[in-house]
Amino acid sequence: MGRRVVIDVDECMACEACVELCPEVFEMAEDGETAVVIMPEGGDEDLIEEAMDSCPVECITWED
């Protein structure tokens, strides 16, 4: 199994930057209070990296 993208929901401030940049991997939770990962092992890694770089609280990371 490869690396997976994860969001620390305790740190997420629901800015929606990751959702706008990479909607195939991220979406807003039903309550709208955090973003969630909907495809942890897939998607365009360059877009995921861009979402990570755009996150104001740096709560998106790779997990092995």
C-alpha positions as CSV (number, residue, x, y, z in Angstrom):
1,M,0.0,0.0,0.0
2,G,1.3,3.5,-0.9
3,R,1.1,6.7,1.0
4,R,-2.3,8.2,1.8
5,V,-3.4,11.8,2.1
6,V,-4.9,12.8,5.5
7,I,-6.4,15.9,7.1
8,D,-6.1,16.7,10.8
9,V,-9.7,17.7,11.3
10,D,-8.9,19.1,14.7
11,E,-6.8,21.7,12.9
12,C,-8.9,22.3,9.8
13,M,-10.5,25.7,9.6
14,A,-12.8,24.9,6.7
15,C,-11.3,27.4,4.3
16,E,-12.2,25.1,1.4
17,A,-8.9,25.7,-0.5
18,C,-8.2,22.0,-0.8
19,V,-11.8,21.3,-2.1
20,E,-11.5,24.0,-4.7
21,L,-8.0,22.8,-5.9
22,C,-8.7,19.1,-5.8
23,P,-12.4,18.2,-5.6
24,E,-11.8,14.6,-6.6
25,V,-9.8,14.0,-3.4
26,F,-11.3,16.5,-0.9
27,E,-14.9,17.6,0.0
28,M,-16.5,19.5,2.8
29,A,-18.0,17.4,5.6
30,E,-21.8,17.3,5.8
31,D,-21.7,19.8,8.8
32,G,-19.5,22.1,6.8
33,E,-17.0,22.5,9.6
34,T,-14.1,20.7,8.1
35,A,-12.8,19.3,4.9
36,V,-12.5,15.5,4.5
37,V,-10.5,13.2,2.3
38,I,-12.8,11.2,-0.1
39,M,-10.0,9.5,-2.1
40,P,-7.0,9.0,0.2
41,E,-5.0,6.8,-2.2
42,G,-5.7,8.4,-5.5
43,G,-5.8,11.6,-7.4
44,D,-3.3,13.9,-9.0
45,E,-0.3,14.1,-6.6
46,D,0.7,17.5,-7.9
47,L,-2.8,18.9,-7.1
48,I,-2.7,17.3,-3.7
49,E,0.7,18.9,-3.0
50,E,-0.7,22.2,-4.2
51,A,-3.7,21.8,-1.8
52,M,-1.2,21.0,1.0
53,D,0.8,24.1,0.2
54,S,-2.4,26.3,0.1
55,C,-3.7,25.1,3.4
56,P,-3.3,28.1,5.9
57,V,-3.1,25.8,8.9
58,E,-1.0,23.0,7.2
59,C,-3.3,20.3,8.3
60,I,-3.0,18.1,5.2
61,T,-0.2,15.6,5.2
62,W,1.0,12.3,3.6
63,E,0.8,9.1,5.7
64,D,2.8,6.0,4.8
